[in-house]
Amino acid sequence: MKKAGLEPEWTPRELRHSFVSLLSDHGIPLERIAMLVGHSSQATTEAVYRKQLRPVITQGAEAMDEIFEYKPGRTKGEA
């Protein structure tokens, strides 16, 4: 940690979680993140890094907002 110029409080685990979080925040696909961290499946990556994968959840919510967006002049339920 000293050689990298990081505070000694940082652990390899924290660095790994930060790595996943940064990749996810920049739109790197989950399957690519899984490969980069050495997981054999996306399911493992999702389970271990659930909190770091927020953009995936956010993107899903944003897509649903767009799909079900209320548009003035339309009645509810009308596409």
mmCIF file as gemmi writes it, N, C-alpha and C atoms, coordinates in Angstrom:
data_model
loop_
_atom_site.group_PDB
_atom_site.id
_atom_site.type_symbol
_atom_site.label_atom_id
_atom_site.label_alt_id
_atom_site.label_comp_id
_atom_site.label_asym_id
_atom_site.label_entity_id
_atom_site.label_seq_id
_atom_site.pdbx_PDB_ins_code
_atom_site.Cartn_x
_atom_site.Cartn_y
_atom_site.Cartn_z
_atom_site.occupancy
_atom_site.B_iso_or_equiv
_atom_site.pdbx_formal_charge
_atom_site.auth_seq_id
_atom_site.auth_asym_id
_atom_site.pdbx_PDB_model_num
ATOM 1 N N . MET Axp A 1 ? 0.821 -1.181 0 1 0 ? 1 A 1
ATOM 2 C CA . MET Axp A 1 ? 0 0 0 1 0 ? 1 A 1
ATOM 3 C C . MET Axp A 1 ? 0.873 1.255 0 1 0 ? 1 A 1
ATOM 4 N N . LYS Axp A 2 ? 1.99 1.188 0.726 1 0 ? 2 A 1
ATOM 5 C CA . LYS Axp A 2 ? 2.891 2.337 0.762 1 0 ? 2 A 1
ATOM 6 C C . LYS Axp A 2 ? 3.45 2.637 -0.628 1 0 ? 2 A 1
ATOM 7 N N . LYS Axp A 3 ? 3.878 1.583 -1.339 1 0 ? 3 A 1
ATOM 8 C CA . LYS Axp A 3 ? 4.435 1.769 -2.681 1 0 ? 3 A 1
ATOM 9 C C . LYS Axp A 3 ? 3.434 2.423 -3.626 1 0 ? 3 A 1
ATOM 10 N N . ALA Axp A 4 ? 2.156 2.112 -3.454 1 0 ? 4 A 1
ATOM 11 C CA . ALA Axp A 4 ? 1.109 2.683 -4.307 1 0 ? 4 A 1
ATOM 12 C C . ALA Axp A 4 ? 0.698 4.073 -3.84 1 0 ? 4 A 1
ATOM 13 N N . GLY Axp A 5 ? 1.216 4.508 -2.694 1 0 ? 5 A 1
ATOM 14 C CA . GLY Axp A 5 ? 0.88 5.827 -2.181 1 0 ? 5 A 1
ATOM 15 C C . GLY Axp A 5 ? -0.503 5.897 -1.554 1 0 ? 5 A 1
ATOM 16 N N . LEU Axp A 6 ? -1.001 4.741 -1.12 1 0 ? 6 A 1
ATOM 17 C CA . LEU Axp A 6 ? -2.333 4.684 -0.514 1 0 ? 6 A 1
ATOM 18 C C . LEU Axp A 6 ? -2.224 4.611 0.999 1 0 ? 6 A 1
ATOM 19 N N . GLU Axp A 7 ? -3.271 5.064 1.636 1 0 ? 7 A 1
ATOM 20 C CA . GLU Axp A 7 ? -3.326 4.99 3.092 1 0 ? 7 A 1
ATOM 21 C C . GLU Axp A 7 ? -3.277 3.522 3.512 1 0 ? 7 A 1
ATOM 22 N N . PRO Axp A 8 ? -2.619 3.232 4.622 1 0 ? 8 A 1
ATOM 23 C CA . PRO Axp A 8 ? -2.505 1.841 5.057 1 0 ? 8 A 1
ATOM 24 C C . PRO Axp A 8 ? -3.835 1.2 5.451 1 0 ? 8 A 1
ATOM 25 N N . GLU Axp A 9 ? -4.884 2.019 5.609 1 0 ? 9 A 1
ATOM 26 C CA . GLU Axp A 9 ? -6.187 1.472 5.97 1 0 ? 9 A 1
ATOM 27 C C . GLU Axp A 9 ? -6.826 0.698 4.807 1 0 ? 9 A 1
ATOM 28 N N . TRP Axp A 10 ? -6.391 0.998 3.578 1 0 ? 10 A 1
ATOM 29 C CA . TRP Axp A 10 ? -6.944 0.298 2.413 1 0 ? 10 A 1
ATOM 30 C C . TRP Axp A 10 ? -6.491 -1.151 2.44 1 0 ? 10 A 1
ATOM 31 N N . THR Axp A 11 ? -7.406 -2.036 2.096 1 0 ? 11 A 1
ATOM 32 C CA . THR Axp A 11 ? -7.07 -3.463 2.028 1 0 ? 11 A 1
ATOM 33 C C . THR Axp A 11 ? -7.226 -3.928 0.583 1 0 ? 11 A 1
ATOM 34 N N . PRO Axp A 12 ? -6.611 -5.05 0.224 1 0 ? 12 A 1
ATOM 35 C CA . PRO Axp A 12 ? -6.822 -5.582 -1.125 1 0 ? 12 A 1
ATOM 36 C C . PRO Axp A 12 ? -8.305 -5.791 -1.434 1 0 ? 12 A 1
ATOM 37 N N . ARG Axp A 13 ? -9.074 -6.201 -0.443 1 0 ? 13 A 1
ATOM 38 C CA . ARG Axp A 13 ? -10.518 -6.401 -0.648 1 0 ? 13 A 1
ATOM 39 C C . ARG Axp A 13 ? -11.189 -5.083 -1.048 1 0 ? 13 A 1
ATOM 40 N N . GLU Axp A 14 ? -10.851 -4.005 -0.343 1 0 ? 14 A 1
ATOM 41 C CA . GLU Axp A 14 ? -11.437 -2.705 -0.659 1 0 ? 14 A 1
ATOM 42 C C . GLU Axp A 14 ? -11.019 -2.233 -2.051 1 0 ? 14 A 1
ATOM 43 N N . LEU Axp A 15 ? -9.78 -2.485 -2.42 1 0 ? 15 A 1
ATOM 44 C CA . LEU Axp A 15 ? -9.313 -2.107 -3.749 1 0 ? 15 A 1
ATOM 45 C C . LEU Axp A 15 ? -10.079 -2.884 -4.826 1 0 ? 15 A 1
ATOM 46 N N . ARG Axp A 16 ? -10.314 -4.149 -4.576 1 0 ? 16 A 1
ATOM 47 C CA . ARG Axp A 16 ? -11.042 -4.987 -5.532 1 0 ? 16 A 1
ATOM 48 C C . ARG Axp A 16 ? -12.483 -4.491 -5.686 1 0 ? 16 A 1
ATOM 49 N N . HIS Axp A 17 ? -13.121 -4.172 -4.58 1 0 ? 17 A 1
ATOM 50 C CA . HIS Axp A 17 ? -14.495 -3.663 -4.637 1 0 ? 17 A 1
ATOM 51 C C . HIS Axp A 17 ? -14.537 -2.312 -5.347 1 0 ? 17 A 1
ATOM 52 N N . SER Axp A 18 ? -13.541 -1.479 -5.111 1 0 ? 18 A 1
ATOM 53 C CA . SER Axp A 18 ? -13.471 -0.185 -5.797 1 0 ? 18 A 1
ATOM 54 C C . SER Axp A 18 ? -13.283 -0.387 -7.295 1 0 ? 18 A 1
ATOM 55 N N . PHE Axp A 19 ? -12.467 -1.346 -7.672 1 0 ? 19 A 1
ATOM 56 C CA . PHE Axp A 19 ? -12.236 -1.685 -9.075 1 0 ? 19 A 1
ATOM 57 C C . PHE Axp A 19 ? -13.551 -2.05 -9.75 1 0 ? 19 A 1
ATOM 58 N N . VAL Axp A 20 ? -14.31 -2.933 -9.119 1 0 ? 20 A 1
ATOM 59 C CA . VAL Axp A 20 ? -15.599 -3.365 -9.672 1 0 ? 20 A 1
ATOM 60 C C . VAL Axp A 20 ? -16.558 -2.178 -9.759 1 0 ? 20 A 1
ATOM 61 N N . SER Axp A 21 ? -16.595 -1.366 -8.727 1 0 ? 21 A 1
ATOM 62 C CA . SER Axp A 21 ? -17.491 -0.217 -8.7 1 0 ? 21 A 1
ATOM 63 C C . SER Axp A 21 ? -17.16 0.762 -9.824 1 0 ? 21 A 1
ATOM 64 N N . LEU Axp A 22 ? -15.893 1.056 -10.015 1 0 ? 22 A 1
ATOM 65 C CA . LEU Axp A 22 ? -15.484 1.983 -11.068 1 0 ? 22 A 1
ATOM 66 C C . LEU Axp A 22 ? -15.823 1.441 -12.453 1 0 ? 22 A 1
ATOM 67 N N . LEU Axp A 23 ? -15.573 0.163 -12.67 1 0 ? 23 A 1
ATOM 68 C CA . LEU Axp A 23 ? -15.923 -0.445 -13.963 1 0 ? 23 A 1
ATOM 69 C C . LEU Axp A 23 ? -17.427 -0.356 -14.204 1 0 ? 23 A 1
ATOM 70 N N . SER Axp A 24 ? -18.192 -0.7 -13.189 1 0 ? 24 A 1
ATOM 71 C CA . SER Axp A 24 ? -19.647 -0.676 -13.308 1 0 ? 24 A 1
ATOM 72 C C . SER Axp A 24 ? -20.154 0.738 -13.557 1 0 ? 24 A 1
ATOM 73 N N . ASP Axp A 25 ? -19.596 1.701 -12.843 1 0 ? 25 A 1
ATOM 74 C CA . ASP Axp A 25 ? -20 3.102 -13.007 1 0 ? 25 A 1
ATOM 75 C C . ASP Axp A 25 ? -19.726 3.619 -14.415 1 0 ? 25 A 1
ATOM 76 N N . HIS Axp A 26 ? -18.768 3.01 -15.088 1 0 ? 26 A 1
ATOM 77 C CA . HIS Axp A 26 ? -18.413 3.441 -16.439 1 0 ? 26 A 1
ATOM 78 C C . HIS Axp A 26 ? -19.044 2.564 -17.52 1 0 ? 26 A 1
ATOM 79 N N . GLY Axp A 27 ? -20.036 1.785 -17.125 1 0 ? 27 A 1
ATOM 80 C CA . GLY Axp A 27 ? -20.823 1.042 -18.105 1 0 ? 27 A 1
ATOM 81 C C . GLY Axp A 27 ? -20.202 -0.236 -18.636 1 0 ? 27 A 1
ATOM 82 N N . ILE Axp A 28 ? -19.188 -0.739 -17.969 1 0 ? 28 A 1
ATOM 83 C CA . ILE Axp A 28 ? -18.587 -2.001 -18.417 1 0 ? 28 A 1
ATOM 84 C C . ILE Axp A 28 ? -19.6 -3.114 -18.145 1 0 ? 28 A 1
ATOM 85 N N . PRO Axp A 29 ? -19.88 -3.948 -19.149 1 0 ? 29 A 1
ATOM 86 C CA . PRO Axp A 29 ? -20.87 -5.022 -18.97 1 0 ? 29 A 1
ATOM 87 C C . PRO Axp A 29 ? -20.475 -5.997 -17.854 1 0 ? 29 A 1
ATOM 88 N N . LEU Axp A 30 ? -21.482 -6.499 -17.182 1 0 ? 30 A 1
ATOM 89 C CA . LEU Axp A 30 ? -21.28 -7.415 -16.065 1 0 ? 30 A 1
ATOM 90 C C . LEU Axp A 30 ? -20.438 -8.625 -16.45 1 0 ? 30 A 1
ATOM 91 N N . GLU Axp A 31 ? -20.67 -9.182 -17.634 1 0 ? 31 A 1
ATOM 92 C CA . GLU Axp A 31 ? -19.899 -10.361 -18.046 1 0 ? 31 A 1
ATOM 93 C C . GLU Axp A 31 ? -18.409 -10.033 -18.171 1 0 ? 31 A 1
ATOM 94 N N . ARG Axp A 32 ? -18.09 -8.818 -18.592 1 0 ? 32 A 1
ATOM 95 C CA . ARG Axp A 32 ? -16.688 -8.391 -18.706 1 0 ? 32 A 1
ATOM 96 C C . ARG Axp A 32 ? -16.086 -8.201 -17.317 1 0 ? 32 A 1
ATOM 97 N N . ILE Axp A 33 ? -16.841 -7.608 -16.4 1 0 ? 33 A 1
ATOM 98 C CA . ILE Axp A 33 ? -16.366 -7.431 -15.028 1 0 ? 33 A 1
ATOM 99 C C . ILE Axp A 33 ? -16.096 -8.791 -14.397 1 0 ? 33 A 1
ATOM 100 N N . ALA Axp A 34 ? -17.014 -9.732 -14.597 1 0 ? 34 A 1
ATOM 101 C CA . ALA Axp A 34 ? -16.843 -11.086 -14.046 1 0 ? 34 A 1
ATOM 102 C C . ALA Axp A 34 ? -15.538 -11.696 -14.538 1 0 ? 34 A 1
ATOM 103 N N . MET Axp A 35 ? -15.261 -11.526 -15.819 1 0 ? 35 A 1
ATOM 104 C CA . MET Axp A 35 ? -14.039 -12.079 -16.391 1 0 ? 35 A 1
ATOM 105 C C . MET Axp A 35 ? -12.802 -11.402 -15.778 1 0 ? 35 A 1
ATOM 106 N N . LEU Axp A 36 ? -12.859 -10.079 -15.638 1 0 ? 36 A 1
ATOM 107 C CA . LEU Axp A 36 ? -11.712 -9.333 -15.117 1 0 ? 36 A 1
ATOM 108 C C . LEU Axp A 36 ? -11.391 -9.664 -13.663 1 0 ? 36 A 1
ATOM 109 N N . VAL Axp A 37 ? -12.409 -9.994 -12.876 1 0 ? 37 A 1
ATOM 110 C CA . VAL Axp A 37 ? -12.155 -10.334 -11.469 1 0 ? 37 A 1
ATOM 111 C C . VAL Axp A 37 ? -11.987 -11.839 -11.262 1 0 ? 37 A 1
ATOM 112 N N . GLY Axp A 38 ? -12.05 -12.592 -12.357 1 0 ? 38 A 1
ATOM 113 C CA . GLY Axp A 38 ? -11.756 -14.018 -12.276 1 0 ? 38 A 1
ATOM 114 C C . GLY Axp A 38 ? -12.891 -14.913 -11.839 1 0 ? 38 A 1
ATOM 115 N N . HIS Axp A 39 ? -14.121 -14.45 -11.988 1 0 ? 39 A 1
ATOM 116 C CA . HIS Axp A 39 ? -15.263 -15.29 -11.634 1 0 ? 39 A 1
ATOM 117 C C . HIS Axp A 39 ? -15.648 -16.157 -12.826 1 0 ? 39 A 1
ATOM 118 N N . SER Axp A 40 ? -16.118 -17.363 -12.531 1 0 ? 40 A 1
ATOM 119 C CA . SER Axp A 40 ? -16.519 -18.274 -13.607 1 0 ? 40 A 1
ATOM 120 C C . SER Axp A 40 ? -17.915 -17.958 -14.126 1 0 ? 40 A 1
ATOM 121 N N . SER Axp A 41 ? -18.678 -17.148 -13.38 1 0 ? 41 A 1
ATOM 122 C CA . SER Axp A 41 ? -20.018 -16.793 -13.845 1 0 ? 41 A 1
ATOM 123 C C . SER Axp A 41 ? -20.399 -15.399 -13.376 1 0 ? 41 A 1
ATOM 124 N N . GLN Axp A 42 ? -21.325 -14.795 -14.102 1 0 ? 42 A 1
ATOM 125 C CA . GLN Axp A 42 ? -21.857 -13.482 -13.726 1 0 ? 42 A 1
ATOM 126 C C . GLN Axp A 42 ? -22.604 -13.553 -12.416 1 0 ? 42 A 1
ATOM 127 N N . ALA Axp A 43 ? -23.232 -14.701 -12.151 1 0 ? 43 A 1
ATOM 128 C CA . ALA Axp A 43 ? -24.018 -14.855 -10.921 1 0 ? 43 A 1
ATOM 129 C C . ALA Axp A 43 ? -23.141 -14.634 -9.686 1 0 ? 43 A 1
ATOM 130 N N . THR Axp A 44 ? -21.911 -15.14 -9.733 1 0 ? 44 A 1
ATOM 131 C CA . THR Axp A 44 ? -20.992 -14.951 -8.607 1 0 ? 44 A 1
ATOM 132 C C . THR Axp A 44 ? -20.681 -13.471 -8.44 1 0 ? 44 A 1
ATOM 133 N N . THR Axp A 45 ? -20.403 -12.801 -9.546 1 0 ? 45 A 1
ATOM 134 C CA . THR Axp A 45 ? -20.084 -11.372 -9.492 1 0 ? 45 A 1
ATOM 135 C C . THR Axp A 45 ? -21.26 -10.584 -8.941 1 0 ? 45 A 1
ATOM 136 N N . GLU Axp A 46 ? -22.466 -10.912 -9.397 1 0 ? 46 A 1
ATOM 137 C CA . GLU Axp A 46 ? -23.663 -10.219 -8.9 1 0 ? 46 A 1
ATOM 138 C C . GLU Axp A 46 ? -23.85 -10.427 -7.411 1 0 ? 46 A 1
ATOM 139 N N . ALA Axp A 47 ? -23.623 -11.66 -6.945 1 0 ? 47 A 1
ATOM 140 C CA . ALA Axp A 47 ? -23.821 -11.963 -5.533 1 0 ? 47 A 1
ATOM 141 C C . ALA Axp A 47 ? -22.789 -11.261 -4.654 1 0 ? 47 A 1
ATOM 142 N N . VAL Axp A 48 ? -21.532 -11.268 -5.076 1 0 ? 48 A 1
ATOM 143 C CA . VAL Axp A 48 ? -20.452 -10.71 -4.268 1 0 ? 48 A 1
ATOM 144 C C . VAL Axp A 48 ? -20.437 -9.183 -4.309 1 0 ? 48 A 1
ATOM 145 N N . TYR Axp A 49 ? -20.729 -8.615 -5.488 1 0 ? 49 A 1
ATOM 146 C CA . TYR Axp A 49 ? -20.58 -7.175 -5.673 1 0 ? 49 A 1
ATOM 147 C C . TYR Axp A 49 ? -21.904 -6.461 -5.885 1 0 ? 49 A 1
ATOM 148 N N . ARG Axp A 50 ? -22.954 -6.987 -5.33 1 0 ? 50 A 1
ATOM 149 C CA . ARG Axp A 50 ? -24.297 -6.428 -5.504 1 0 ? 50 A 1
ATOM 150 C C . ARG Axp A 50 ? -24.33 -4.918 -5.276 1 0 ? 50 A 1
ATOM 151 N N . LYS Axp A 51 ? -23.704 -4.449 -4.215 1 0 ? 51 A 1
ATOM 152 C CA . LYS Axp A 51 ? -23.739 -3.014 -3.879 1 0 ? 51 A 1
ATOM 153 C C . LYS Axp A 51 ? -22.902 -2.175 -4.837 1 0 ? 51 A 1
ATOM 154 N N . GLN Axp A 52 ? -21.898 -2.772 -5.453 1 0 ? 52 A 1
ATOM 155 C CA . GLN Axp A 52 ? -21.051 -2.031 -6.377 1 0 ? 52 A 1
ATOM 156 C C . GLN Axp A 52 ? -21.638 -1.962 -7.784 1 0 ? 52 A 1
ATOM 157 N N . LEU Axp A 53 ? -22.689 -2.7 -8.054 1 0 ? 53 A 1
ATOM 158 C CA . LEU Axp A 53 ? -23.254 -2.783 -9.402 1 0 ? 53 A 1
ATOM 159 C C . LEU Axp A 53 ? -24.487 -1.912 -9.562 1 0 ? 53 A 1
ATOM 160 N N . ARG Axp A 54 ? -24.539 -0.809 -8.888 1 0 ? 54 A 1
ATOM 161 C CA . ARG Axp A 54 ? -25.694 0.08 -8.924 1 0 ? 54 A 1
ATOM 162 C C . ARG Axp A 54 ? -26.094 0.55 -10.313 1 0 ? 54 A 1
ATOM 163 N N . PRO Axp A 55 ? -25.158 0.906 -11.189 1 0 ? 55 A 1
ATOM 164 C CA . PRO Axp A 55 ? -25.603 1.38 -12.509 1 0 ? 55 A 1
ATOM 165 C C . PRO Axp A 55 ? -26.472 0.386 -13.255 1 0 ? 55 A 1
ATOM 166 N N . VAL Axp A 56 ? -26.228 -0.892 -13.066 1 0 ? 56 A 1
ATOM 167 C CA . VAL Axp A 56 ? -27.048 -1.905 -13.723 1 0 ? 56 A 1
ATOM 168 C C . VAL Axp A 56 ? -28.482 -1.784 -13.239 1 0 ? 56 A 1
ATOM 169 N N . ILE Axp A 57 ? -28.664 -1.639 -11.944 1 0 ? 57 A 1
ATOM 170 C CA . ILE Axp A 57 ? -29.995 -1.497 -11.366 1 0 ? 57 A 1
ATOM 171 C C . ILE Axp A 57 ? -30.612 -0.169 -11.799 1 0 ? 57 A 1
ATOM 172 N N . THR Axp A 58 ? -29.813 0.89 -11.756 1 0 ? 58 A 1
ATOM 173 C CA . THR Axp A 58 ? -30.293 2.212 -12.144 1 0 ? 58 A 1
ATOM 174 C C . THR Axp A 58 ? -30.723 2.234 -13.603 1 0 ? 58 A 1
ATOM 175 N N . GLN Axp A 59 ? -29.93 1.626 -14.474 1 0 ? 59 A 1
ATOM 176 C CA . GLN Axp A 59 ? -30.274 1.596 -15.892 1 0 ? 59 A 1
ATOM 177 C C . GLN Axp A 59 ? -31.592 0.866 -16.106 1 0 ? 59 A 1
ATOM 178 N N . GLY Axp A 60 ? -31.802 -0.211 -15.378 1 0 ? 60 A 1
ATOM 179 C CA . GLY Axp A 60 ? -33.063 -0.947 -15.488 1 0 ? 60 A 1
ATOM 180 C C . GLY Axp A 60 ? -34.24 -0.09 -15.046 1 0 ? 60 A 1
ATOM 181 N N . ALA Axp A 61 ? -34.071 0.625 -13.958 1 0 ? 61 A 1
ATOM 182 C CA . ALA Axp A 61 ? -35.142 1.493 -13.461 1 0 ? 61 A 1
ATOM 183 C C . ALA Axp A 61 ? -35.411 2.634 -14.44 1 0 ? 61 A 1
ATOM 184 N N . GLU Axp A 62 ? -34.356 3.206 -14.998 1 0 ? 62 A 1
ATOM 185 C CA . GLU Axp A 62 ? -34.523 4.29 -15.968 1 0 ? 62 A 1
ATOM 186 C C . GLU Axp A 62 ? -35.246 3.801 -17.223 1 0 ? 62 A 1
ATOM 187 N N . ALA Axp A 63 ? -34.914 2.595 -17.663 1 0 ? 63 A 1
ATOM 188 C CA . ALA Axp A 63 ? -35.59 2.031 -18.831 1 0 ? 63 A 1
ATOM 189 C C . ALA Axp A 63 ? -37.073 1.837 -18.546 1 0 ? 63 A 1
ATOM 190 N N . MET Axp A 64 ? -37.391 1.353 -17.368 1 0 ? 64 A 1
ATOM 191 C CA . MET Axp A 64 ? -38.799 1.162 -17.011 1 0 ? 64 A 1
ATOM 192 C C . MET Axp A 64 ? -39.517 2.505 -16.931 1 0 ? 64 A 1
ATOM 193 N N . ASP Axp A 65 ? -38.845 3.532 -16.417 1 0 ? 65 A 1
ATOM 194 C CA . ASP Axp A 65 ? -39.436 4.871 -16.381 1 0 ? 65 A 1
ATOM 195 C C . ASP Axp A 65 ? -39.778 5.349 -17.792 1 0 ? 65 A 1
ATOM 196 N N . GLU Axp A 66 ? -38.877 5.11 -18.727 1 0 ? 66 A 1
ATOM 197 C CA . GLU Axp A 66 ? -39.125 5.517 -20.113 1 0 ? 66 A 1
ATOM 198 C C . GLU Axp A 66 ? -40.284 4.727 -20.724 1 0 ? 66 A 1
ATOM 199 N N . ILE Axp A 67 ? -40.312 3.438 -20.46 1 0 ? 67 A 1
ATOM 200 C CA . ILE Axp A 67 ? -41.364 2.577 -21.02 1 0 ? 67 A 1
ATOM 201 C C . ILE Axp A 67 ? -42.734 3.003 -20.51 1 0 ? 67 A 1
ATOM 202 N N . PHE Axp A 68 ? -42.83 3.292 -19.214 1 0 ? 68 A 1
ATOM 203 C CA . PHE Axp A 68 ? -44.116 3.596 -18.607 1 0 ? 68 A 1
ATOM 204 C C . PHE Axp A 68 ? -44.325 5.085 -18.347 1 0 ? 68 A 1
ATOM 205 N N . GLU Axp A 69 ? -43.564 5.916 -19.025 1 0 ? 69 A 1
ATOM 206 C CA . GLU Axp A 69 ? -43.65 7.356 -18.834 1 0 ? 69 A 1
ATOM 207 C C . GLU Axp A 69 ? -45.041 7.881 -19.193 1 0 ? 69 A 1
ATOM 208 N N . TYR Axp A 70 ? -45.562 8.724 -18.32 1 0 ? 70 A 1
ATOM 209 C CA . TYR Axp A 70 ? -46.851 9.359 -18.589 1 0 ? 70 A 1
ATOM 210 C C . TYR Axp A 70 ? -46.618 10.494 -19.571 1 0 ? 70 A 1
ATOM 211 N N . LYS Axp A 71 ? -47.397 10.517 -20.607 1 0 ? 71 A 1
ATOM 212 C CA . LYS Axp A 71 ? -47.291 11.574 -21.6 1 0 ? 71 A 1
ATOM 213 C C . LYS Axp A 71 ? -48.592 12.36 -21.603 1 0 ? 71 A 1
ATOM 214 N N . PRO Axp A 72 ? -48.499 13.675 -21.44 1 0 ? 72 A 1
ATOM 215 C CA . PRO Axp A 72 ? -49.706 14.505 -21.427 1 0 ? 72 A 1
ATOM 216 C C . PRO Axp A 72 ? -50.553 14.261 -22.682 1 0 ? 72 A 1
ATOM 217 N N . GLY Axp A 73 ? -51.861 14.264 -22.512 1 0 ? 73 A 1
ATOM 218 C CA . GLY Axp A 73 ? -52.757 14.04 -23.635 1 0 ? 73 A 1
ATOM 219 C C . GLY Axp A 73 ? -53.147 12.581 -23.808 1 0 ? 73 A 1
ATOM 220 N N . ARG Axp A 74 ? -52.492 11.729 -23.065 1 0 ? 74 A 1
ATOM 221 C CA . ARG Axp A 74 ? -52.819 10.298 -23.118 1 0 ? 74 A 1
ATOM 222 C C . ARG Axp A 74 ? -53.469 9.902 -21.812 1 0 ? 74 A 1
ATOM 223 N N . THR Axp A 75 ? -54.319 8.937 -21.898 1 0 ? 75 A 1
ATOM 224 C CA . THR Axp A 75 ? -54.918 8.421 -20.666 1 0 ? 75 A 1
ATOM 225 C C . THR Axp A 75 ? -53.977 7.389 -20.086 1 0 ? 75 A 1
ATOM 226 N N . LYS Axp A 76 ? -54.089 7.166 -18.779 1 0 ? 76 A 1
ATOM 227 C CA . LYS Axp A 76 ? -53.256 6.14 -18.165 1 0 ? 76 A 1
ATOM 228 C C . LYS Axp A 76 ? -53.489 4.806 -18.85 1 0 ? 76 A 1
ATOM 229 N N . GLY Axp A 77 ? -52.388 4.079 -19.064 1 0 ? 77 A 1
ATOM 230 C CA . GLY Axp A 77 ? -52.494 2.785 -19.709 1 0 ? 77 A 1
ATOM 231 C C . GLY Axp A 77 ? -52.388 2.857 -21.209 1 0 ? 77 A 1
ATOM 232 N N . GLU Axp A 78 ? -52.512 4.039 -21.778 1 0 ? 78 A 1
ATOM 233 C CA . GLU Axp A 78 ? -52.403 4.185 -23.225 1 0 ? 78 A 1
ATOM 234 C C . GLU Axp A 78 ? -50.913 4.352 -23.591 1 0 ? 78 A 1
ATOM 235 N N . ALA Axp A 79 ? -50.458 3.598 -24.55 1 0 ? 79 A 1
ATOM 236 C CA . ALA Axp A 79 ? -49.042 3.633 -24.932 1 0 ? 79 A 1
ATOM 237 C C . ALA Axp A 79 ? -48.688 4.855 -25.735 1 0 ? 79 A 1
